């Protein structure tokens, strides 16, 4: 595929505004999740505190993400995104003033982290569910590759920006920068127009939240492909997210400073950018396969396993790049498969159930990861997580549903 054909996505002003919102919001998140864990390490040096923070931020994200999907199906997803951006901007501003007043402590960090996670939970179901109302169906894989690449770019430059700004005033400028990114994200959405839904089957205004959540669960339980993917991603995400618990302490064990730690984090995005650009502009997967997803999951697990055997910062940096490549494959192919099998009018509800199942284990796993580091080491954590994720991909590949789908894909491409 040519670059011109890939770049045609940006000829639509509507898509450009949608993409810019995602870019700035993801960048704000990336710097936030670099800055606050580094501050916690500086304040406490405790793996338990690190795990507690990730638990406190993660649990409300999971719980309210489920509700957020229902709200997105009921109301305007664009307005939900704008409100989430503005509220996160305000929360970051509060943290800035606490730092200015020299009043920042773990209590405030945990309270504001809980609120941040709650507000954040409404943005991501919205950004996922309205995508089909912004782009053409034929460009799903391209757009997903682009968004995966965008996430990887923010994962690359976010920690670099955070580390650079942090050295000047220990986080004050960082918080101002994050505040601005969320505000800009909201502004780009003001004139975004969504295509009307055809064959609308919107939730009845009189229907209950419980009933709509049950609807989403039933859809998943009756679709073996979606069910297989969700169960696989539950274990894969739990393992992969251990990376963000153990990485600051792995860097510390190597004697790394904040710049070297930022480079370790950034290489996750660097590897992902390369793969995402290839998938967006060079290799277009018109019929994404379940087999490729499972292979990518296994490769991601192998990367974690290798990270556990790293002996210095530069080995870890190289391995993080390889993990990023596998992560980009997963981030691109999984949503492309979902968009093929899930109707747009129920995408919010089903996506939220998917997110809560796949992500629900993450904060618990991260809290356990913090405890694991206290009693063992970050290297042992990565070896364990890597083994779990690698085996998850291999086992899922042998499930009958995966075998049948792969055979069907071969017939379609023959």
C-alpha positions as MATLAB code, in Angstrom:
seq = 'XXXXXXXXXXXXXXXXXXXXXXXXXXXXXXXXXXXXXXXXXXXXXXXXXXXXXXXXXXXXXXXXXXXXXXXXXXXXXXXXXXXXXXXXXXXXXXXXXXXXXXXXXXXXXXXXXXXXXXXXXXXXXXXXXXXXXXXXXXXXXXXXXXXXXXXXXXXXXXXXXXXXXXXXXXXXXXXXXXXXXXXXXXXXXXXXXXXXXXXXXXXXXXXXXXXXXXXXXXXXXXXXXXXXXXXXXXXXXXXXXXXXXXXXXXXXXXXXXXXXXXXXXXXXXXXXXXXXXXXXXXXXXXXXXXXXXXXXXXXXXXXXXXXXXXXXXXXXXXXXXXXXXXXXXXXXXXXXXXXXXXXXXXXXXXXXXXXXXXXXXXXXXXXXXXXXXXXXXXXXXXXXXXXXXXXXXXXXXXXXXXXXXXXXXXXXXX';
ca = [
       0.000    0.000    0.000;
       1.270    3.488   -0.807;
       1.822    6.279    1.673;
      -0.647    8.496   -0.193;
      -3.405    5.979    0.229;
      -2.622    5.624    3.916;
      -2.446    9.377    4.463;
      -5.885    9.831    2.824;
      -7.376    9.395    6.274;
      -6.179   12.909    7.113;
      -7.985   14.450    4.139;
     -11.109   14.308    6.278;
     -11.177   17.288    8.652;
     -13.570   15.324   10.837;
     -11.137   12.436   11.208;
      -8.249   14.850   11.794;
     -10.035   16.500   14.730;
     -10.948   13.103   16.166;
      -7.366   11.890   15.844;
      -5.914   15.066   17.388;
      -8.177   14.662   20.405;
      -6.905   11.119   20.874;
      -3.304   12.269   20.400;
      -3.411   14.994   23.061;
      -5.440   12.941   25.532;
      -3.107    9.947   25.185;
      -0.084   12.241   25.543;
      -1.502   13.664   28.759;
      -2.074   10.169   30.111;
       1.435    9.082   29.092;
       3.140   11.922   30.953;
       0.832   11.492   33.959;
       1.675    7.785   34.264;
       5.377    8.619   34.022;
       5.333   11.533   36.434;
       3.230   10.213   39.300;
       4.954    6.789   39.635;
       8.339    8.532   39.577;
       7.152   10.949   42.279;
       5.937    7.994   44.355;
       9.332    6.324   44.020;
      11.010    9.569   45.108;
       8.610   10.091   48.022;
       8.418    6.535   49.376;
      10.668    4.110   47.470;
       7.987    1.503   48.189;
       6.742   -1.136   45.769;
       3.613   -1.512   47.893;
       2.815    2.203   47.517;
       3.396    1.943   43.768;
       1.044   -1.020   43.514;
      -1.508    0.738   45.728;
      -1.527    3.807   43.490;
      -2.036    1.708   40.357;
      -4.810   -0.197   42.140;
      -6.535    3.009   43.264;
      -6.375    4.477   39.757;
      -7.226    1.215   38.008;
     -10.250    0.004   39.982;
     -12.498    3.024   39.288;
     -11.377    2.995   35.660;
     -12.639   -0.566   35.361;
     -15.878   -0.130   37.318;
     -16.958    3.152   35.742;
     -15.771    2.140   32.282;
     -18.654   -0.328   32.245;
     -21.129    2.426   33.081;
     -19.368    4.728   30.639;
     -20.101    2.393   27.734;
     -23.820    2.444   28.500;
     -23.775    6.245   28.756;
     -21.988    6.496   25.403;
     -24.692    4.348   23.737;
     -27.418    6.493   25.331;
     -25.945    9.953   24.811;
     -23.463   11.836   22.627;
     -20.052   10.149   22.886;
     -18.379   13.348   21.714;
     -19.729   15.303   24.681;
     -18.639   12.538   27.052;
     -15.086   12.836   25.694;
     -15.074   16.627   26.070;
     -16.294   16.470   29.667;
     -13.739   13.803   30.575;
     -10.911   15.881   29.091;
     -11.933   19.044   30.933;
     -12.333   17.311   34.298;
      -8.932   15.616   33.985;
      -7.396   18.980   33.150;
      -8.861   20.443   36.345;
      -7.598   17.517   38.461;
      -4.063   17.968   37.133;
      -4.279   21.677   37.944;
      -5.166   20.775   41.543;
      -2.060   18.563   41.757;
       0.010   21.458   40.415;
      -1.181   23.782   43.179;
      -0.542   21.120   45.827;
       3.019   20.818   44.556;
       3.445   24.604   44.513;
       2.268   24.749   48.146;
       4.626   21.873   49.037;
       1.592   19.912   50.274;
       1.790   16.900   47.972;
       1.748   13.547   49.769;
       0.536    9.992   49.219;
      -2.918   10.746   50.621;
      -3.566   13.451   48.041;
      -1.949   11.389   45.284;
      -4.231    8.423   46.016;
      -7.418   10.513   46.351;
      -6.795   12.470   43.164;
      -5.653    9.287   41.423;
      -8.986    7.662   42.278;
     -10.910   10.614   40.829;
      -8.635   10.720   37.775;
      -9.239    7.030   37.121;
     -12.996    7.545   37.449;
     -13.108   10.425   34.970;
     -10.664    8.687   32.621;
     -13.014    5.695   32.489;
     -15.593    7.599   30.456;
     -13.221    8.820   27.734;
     -11.946    5.516   26.355;
     -15.282    3.710   25.720;
     -16.427    6.896   23.979;
     -13.365    7.219   21.751;
     -13.705    3.545   20.763;
     -17.447    3.464   20.149;
     -17.694    6.585   17.961;
     -14.814    5.574   15.669;
     -17.172    3.710   13.344;
     -19.194    6.930   13.040;
     -16.143    8.928   11.958;
     -14.473    6.653    9.377;
     -15.532    4.276    6.603;
     -15.703    0.558    7.392;
     -13.092   -0.202    4.723;
     -10.540    1.855    6.649;
     -10.964    0.174   10.032;
      -7.626   -1.658   10.045;
      -5.796    1.408    8.745;
      -7.312    3.666   11.368;
      -6.692    1.148   14.142;
      -3.051    0.887   13.045;
      -2.804    4.659   13.069;
      -4.327    4.933   16.529;
      -2.100    2.147   17.825;
       0.857    4.019   16.354;
      -0.348    7.248   17.933;
      -0.556    5.564   21.318;
       2.964    4.251   20.806;
       4.209    7.707   19.819;
       2.754    9.191   22.981;
       4.243    6.312   24.963;
       7.577    7.218   23.360;
       7.596   10.990   23.717;
       5.499   11.265   26.891;
       8.183    9.935   29.260;
      10.878   11.892   27.394;
       8.912   15.122   27.796;
       8.123   14.228   31.400;
      11.752   13.438   32.264;
      12.994   16.603   30.542;
      10.520   18.880   32.316;
      10.846   17.089   35.665;
      14.515   17.971   36.024;
      13.733   21.701   36.075;
      11.305   21.929   38.991;
      10.465   18.388   40.158;
       7.137   18.141   38.350;
       5.528   21.596   38.405;
       6.018   22.289   34.699;
       4.991   18.703   33.924;
       1.602   19.204   35.551;
       0.998   22.435   33.620;
       1.896   20.687   30.360;
      -0.471   17.772   31.106;
      -3.254   20.223   31.982;
      -2.838   21.920   28.595;
      -2.876   18.630   26.644;
      -6.261   17.617   28.079;
      -7.684   21.096   27.409;
      -6.506   20.995   23.773;
      -7.989   17.500   23.389;
     -11.372   18.866   24.459;
     -11.169   21.853   22.100;
     -10.526   19.681   19.024;
     -13.835   17.874   19.592;
     -16.102   20.920   19.631;
     -16.948   20.777   15.910;
     -16.596   17.027   15.411;
     -19.582   15.602   13.517;
     -20.663   11.973   13.839;
     -22.387    9.986   11.105;
     -25.944    8.918   12.033;
     -26.378    5.274   13.008;
     -28.254    3.198   10.431;
     -30.725    0.530   11.553;
     -30.624    2.056   14.978;
     -31.232   -0.227   17.925;
     -30.485    2.265   20.642;
     -31.162    1.363   24.247;
     -34.644    2.260   25.411;
     -34.626    5.359   27.598;
     -36.736    3.411   30.084;
     -34.378    0.432   30.152;
     -32.268   -0.028   33.240;
     -28.517    0.144   33.516;
     -28.537   -3.437   34.759;
     -30.543   -4.595   31.740;
     -28.176   -2.940   29.292;
     -25.129   -4.435   30.981;
     -26.753   -7.877   30.839;
     -27.385   -7.322   27.130;
     -23.681   -6.709   26.571;
     -22.752   -9.814   28.541;
     -25.213  -11.975   26.594;
     -23.842  -10.752   23.288;
     -20.341  -11.780   24.347;
     -21.389  -15.152   25.754;
     -23.171  -16.025   22.495;
     -20.217  -15.028   20.321;
     -17.444  -17.592   20.788;
     -14.873  -15.551   18.914;
     -15.371  -12.491   21.113;
     -15.456  -14.661   24.237;
     -12.169  -16.356   23.295;
     -10.513  -13.009   22.672;
     -11.706  -11.500   25.935;
     -10.525  -14.424   28.055;
      -7.159  -14.345   26.303;
      -6.771  -10.611   26.832;
      -7.688  -10.951   30.497;
      -4.546  -13.008   31.153;
      -2.425  -11.131   28.623;
      -3.278   -7.711   30.051;
      -2.710   -8.831   33.624;
       0.773  -10.009   32.660;
       1.667   -7.078   30.415;
       0.619   -4.447   32.951;
       3.166   -5.833   35.401;
       5.617   -3.936   33.218;
       4.485   -0.612   34.673;
       4.799   -1.840   38.254;
       8.270   -3.286   37.981;
       9.967   -0.972   35.481;
      10.799    1.895   37.911;
      12.377   -0.625   40.289;
      14.237   -2.434   37.511;
      15.650    0.951   36.487;
      16.591    1.618   40.096;
      18.380   -1.745   40.339;
      20.501   -0.672   37.350;
      21.257    2.687   38.979;
      19.344    4.538   36.247;
      18.382    8.206   36.576;
      15.065    9.732   35.468;
      16.329   10.269   31.906;
      17.403    6.635   31.508;
      14.121    5.491   33.036;
      12.268    7.717   30.570;
      14.242    6.165   27.706;
      13.320    2.661   28.894;
       9.639    3.608   28.851;
       9.954    5.421   25.546;
      11.385    2.431   23.705;
       8.085    0.654   24.292;
       6.596    3.326   22.071;
       9.553    3.314   19.684;
       9.128   -0.337   18.732;
       5.383    0.103   18.520;
       5.668    3.091   16.204;
       7.694    1.108   13.696;
       5.179   -1.746   13.592;
       2.132    0.546   13.592;
       3.427    2.601   10.668;
       4.116   -0.602    8.746;
       0.557   -1.789    9.386;
      -0.939    1.611    8.546;
       1.009    2.452    5.393;
       2.804   -0.652    4.074;
       1.066   -3.911    5.000;
      -2.730   -3.635    5.100;
      -4.402   -6.571    6.837;
      -7.804   -6.847    5.154;
      -8.715  -10.047    6.970;
      -7.084   -9.897   10.440;
      -6.673  -13.343   11.955;
      -7.080  -14.708   15.452;
      -3.905  -16.726   14.932;
      -1.871  -13.550   14.485;
      -3.324  -12.118   17.696;
      -2.256  -15.163   19.698;
       1.226  -15.131   18.164;
       1.561  -11.438   19.060;
       0.434  -12.142   22.633;
       3.028  -14.913   22.949;
       5.775  -12.668   21.556;
       4.814   -9.937   23.999;
       5.131  -12.475   26.808;
       8.541  -13.577   25.549;
       9.629   -9.936   25.683;
       8.669   -9.710   29.354;
      10.534  -12.944   29.994;
      13.682  -11.545   28.352;
      13.347   -8.332   30.365;
      13.601  -10.415   33.516;
      17.045  -11.567   32.383;
      18.341   -8.082   31.461;
      21.574   -7.157   33.248;
      21.855   -3.449   32.424;
      19.896   -0.422   31.231;
      20.791   -0.801   27.545;
      19.708   -4.422   27.361;
      16.411   -3.388   28.951;
      16.004   -0.542   26.440;
      16.424   -2.895   23.458;
      14.003   -5.453   24.916;
      11.411   -2.733   25.580;
      11.519   -1.901   21.866;
      10.794   -5.538   20.976;
       7.899   -5.609   23.438;
       6.547   -2.470   21.754;
       6.528   -4.208   18.354;
       4.427   -7.089   19.697;
       2.177   -4.680   21.595;
       1.410   -2.739   18.398;
       0.297   -5.944   16.686;
      -2.078   -6.718   19.540;
      -3.389   -3.136   19.711;
      -4.162   -3.087   15.984;
      -5.616   -6.512   15.295;
      -7.844   -6.993   18.356;
     -10.063   -3.903   17.767;
     -10.185   -4.653   14.024;
     -11.674   -8.078   14.750;
     -14.135   -6.570   17.236;
     -15.292   -3.981   14.691;
     -16.027   -6.774   12.207;
     -18.282   -8.749   14.535;
     -19.891   -6.135   16.815;
     -22.737   -3.905   15.468;
     -22.055   -0.174   15.822;
     -25.303    0.477   17.737;
     -24.197   -1.764   20.613;
     -20.460   -1.082   20.422;
     -20.431    1.063   23.573;
     -22.061   -1.579   25.759;
     -20.127   -4.526   24.379;
     -16.830   -2.611   24.355;
     -17.319   -1.684   27.987;
     -17.966   -5.287   28.989;
     -14.878   -6.244   27.015;
     -12.825   -3.575   28.765;
     -13.985   -4.462   32.247;
     -13.307   -8.168   31.741;
      -9.960   -7.681   30.008;
      -8.831   -4.830   32.249;
     -10.624   -5.753   35.472;
      -7.843   -8.037   36.615;
      -5.152   -5.436   35.902;
      -5.275   -3.308   39.094;
      -5.434   -6.443   41.228;
      -2.508   -7.945   39.321;
      -0.548   -4.707   39.668;
      -1.162   -4.581   43.404;
       0.073   -8.169   43.645;
       3.020   -7.146   41.487;
       3.962   -4.460   43.994;
       3.829   -7.025   46.788;
       5.845   -9.482   44.656;
       8.629   -6.909   44.266;
       8.734   -6.359   48.019;
       9.332  -10.060   48.703;
      11.353  -10.860   45.576;
      12.722   -8.672   42.754;
      11.550   -6.875   39.586;
      13.444   -9.436   37.473;
      11.527  -12.313   39.065;
       8.274  -10.411   38.463;
       8.971  -10.068   34.734;
      10.005  -13.707   34.359;
       6.768  -14.858   36.009;
       4.559  -12.463   34.026;
       6.319  -13.379   30.784;
       5.734  -17.086   31.288;
       2.029  -16.529   32.008;
       1.449  -14.392   28.908;
       3.454  -16.629   26.572;
       1.550  -19.722   27.679;
      -1.759  -17.837   27.377;
      -1.157  -17.140   23.686;
      -0.064  -20.713   22.960;
      -3.029  -22.289   24.762;
      -5.568  -19.899   23.161;
      -4.222  -20.789   19.730;
      -5.199  -24.424   20.304;
      -8.804  -23.642   21.316;
     -11.282  -25.050   18.713;
     -12.792  -21.619   18.002;
      -9.394  -20.282   16.970;
      -8.703  -23.301   14.763;
     -12.076  -22.994   12.987;
     -11.659  -19.245   12.420;
      -8.152  -19.636   11.044;
      -9.324  -22.324    8.603;
     -12.187  -20.055    7.519;
      -9.766  -17.164    6.947;
      -7.580  -19.389    4.756;
     -10.576  -20.230    2.552;
     -11.481  -16.549    2.187;
      -7.960  -15.575    1.204;
      -7.326  -18.567   -1.086;
];
